[in-house]
């Protein structure tokens, strides 16, 4: 199995270097402590939580809410789409 390339920098140094003690800030810290590079979207969610709460809730509902498609199938569709768009997922 091919290893995915490391994500590129977002080129938003203020967003990427922002320290947050909120939910996503803690997730970023845990990922880094485990030697992993956190997904860029986490940085955006941690930077402006009030502005991104609605996006987070929307994404959760789309991926986990009631649907004729299982959550696993929705994840597979998202991963396939990301890969087709050359986006590390």
C-alpha positions, 0 to 999 in steps of 0.5 A: 500500500502506498503511503500518502504524501505529507500534507502541504502547508496551508500558507496561512502562518497565523492560522497554522501557528494559532494556539487554541485550548478548544476542542480542535486545538486539543486534537491538534496537540494530540496529533502532534504529540503522536508524531502525526501532521494534523489535517489543515481543516483542524487549524481553521476550526481551531482559529475561528471556532465561532465561525466554523461551528456551523460548518462542523455541525453541517459536516457531522450531519452529512457524514453521520446523520440519518441517510439511506447510505451507511456512514462507512459508505459516505466515508468511502465516497468522501475518500474516493472524491478526495483522492480523485481531487489529489487531496490527502484524506 
